[in-house]
Amino acid sequence: MPRTAKKPTKSKLIKKLDIVFSKYIRLSSADKNGFCTCVTCDRKYHWKNIQAGHFMSRKHYSTRWDEDNVKPQCCGCNMFKQGEQYKYSLFLGSELSNELYLKSKEVVKFSSYDIEQMIEHYNTKLKTFL
């Protein structure tokens, strides 16, 4: 009897979506030479050497994969300076910062199907850059 493939766990799907989404954010922000500018310190890095920094923390699923909430950030700003949230808010502007803050307070539950659909969506969007 053939074995059926086990469905990936929700946590594995989330990790996969995080990777695809991060790659999309960085590539979509890169110039024709593959360089992105950190939104909080203005330094340029190749898209492979910059991170997808979140204005509102990744713990908030309502904004975790929101393209307005995630922009290129260097490791120094994103990790060592805890995201430079104030400078990030200046980059976004007060209206969008406030919208994202309010949206981050919303409780959302994504099904495995929802996550798989987002993975497919961002994989499709990635194809325009690769």
C-alpha positions in Angstrom: 0.0 0.0 0.0 1.6 3.4 -1.0 2.3 5.8 1.7 0.6 9.1 1.5 2.7 12.2 2.1 2.2 13.7 5.5 0.8 17.2 5.4 3.3 19.8 6.7 2.6 21.1 10.2 1.2 24.6 10.6 4.5 25.7 12.2 6.5 24.3 9.2 4.1 26.2 6.8 4.6 29.4 8.8 8.4 29.0 8.5 8.1 28.5 4.8 5.9 31.5 4.4 8.3 33.6 6.4 11.2 32.7 4.1 9.2 33.3 0.9 7.8 36.5 2.1 11.1 37.8 3.4 12.7 37.1 0.0 9.9 38.8 -1.8 10.1 42.0 0.4 13.9 42.2 -0.1 13.8 41.5 -3.8 10.9 43.8 -4.5 12.8 46.7 -2.8 16.1 46.1 -4.6 17.4 48.2 -7.4 18.5 46.8 -10.7 21.8 45.8 -9.2 20.2 43.9 -6.3 20.8 46.5 -3.6 18.3 47.6 -0.9 18.4 50.6 1.4 17.8 50.1 5.1 14.7 52.0 6.0 16.1 53.2 9.3 19.8 54.0 8.6 19.8 54.6 4.8 22.8 52.2 4.3 22.7 50.1 1.1 23.1 46.3 1.2 22.7 43.6 -1.4 19.3 42.0 -1.0 20.9 38.7 0.3 22.6 40.7 3.1 19.7 42.6 4.4 16.7 41.5 6.5 13.0 41.9 6.3 12.4 44.1 9.3 8.9 44.3 10.9 7.6 47.6 12.2 5.1 45.8 14.4 6.5 42.6 15.8 6.2 39.3 14.0 4.3 38.0 17.0 1.3 39.9 15.7 -0.1 37.6 13.0 -2.4 40.3 11.7 0.6 42.3 10.4 3.3 39.6 10.2 2.9 39.3 6.4 1.6 42.8 5.7 3.7 44.3 3.0 3.3 47.8 4.5 4.6 46.5 7.9 7.8 44.8 6.5 10.6 46.6 4.8 14.3 46.1 4.3 16.4 46.6 7.4 20.1 45.9 8.1 21.0 43.4 10.8 22.4 46.2 12.9 19.1 48.2 13.0 16.7 45.2 13.0 18.5 43.0 15.6 21.1 44.9 17.5 19.0 48.1 17.8 15.7 46.2 18.3 14.2 47.4 15.0 14.7 51.1 15.5 10.9 51.4 15.8 10.9 55.2 16.2 13.0 55.7 13.0 10.9 53.1 11.3 7.7 55.0 12.1 9.3 58.2 10.7 9.9 56.3 7.4 6.3 55.0 7.3 4.7 58.3 8.4 2.3 58.8 11.3 -0.8 57.7 9.4 0.5 54.3 8.3 2.3 53.7 11.5 -0.9 54.3 13.4 -2.9 52.0 11.0 -0.4 49.2 11.5 -0.4 49.6 15.2 -4.2 49.3 15.3 -4.1 46.4 12.9 -1.5 44.6 15.0 -4.0 44.5 17.9 -6.6 42.6 15.8 -6.7 38.8 16.5 -6.5 36.7 13.4 -6.3 32.9 12.9 -4.8 31.6 9.7 -5.7 28.1 8.7 -3.0 25.8 7.1 -4.9 26.4 3.8 -4.6 30.2 4.2 -0.9 29.9 4.8 -0.5 27.6 1.8 -2.3 30.2 -0.3 0.0 33.0 0.9 3.0 30.8 0.1 1.7 30.3 -3.4 0.9 34.0 -3.8 4.4 35.1 -2.8 6.1 32.4 -4.8 4.2 33.6 -7.9 5.2 37.2 -7.1 8.8 36.2 -6.7 9.0 34.8 -10.2 8.9 38.3 -11.6 12.3 38.9 -9.9 14.1 35.6 -10.5 
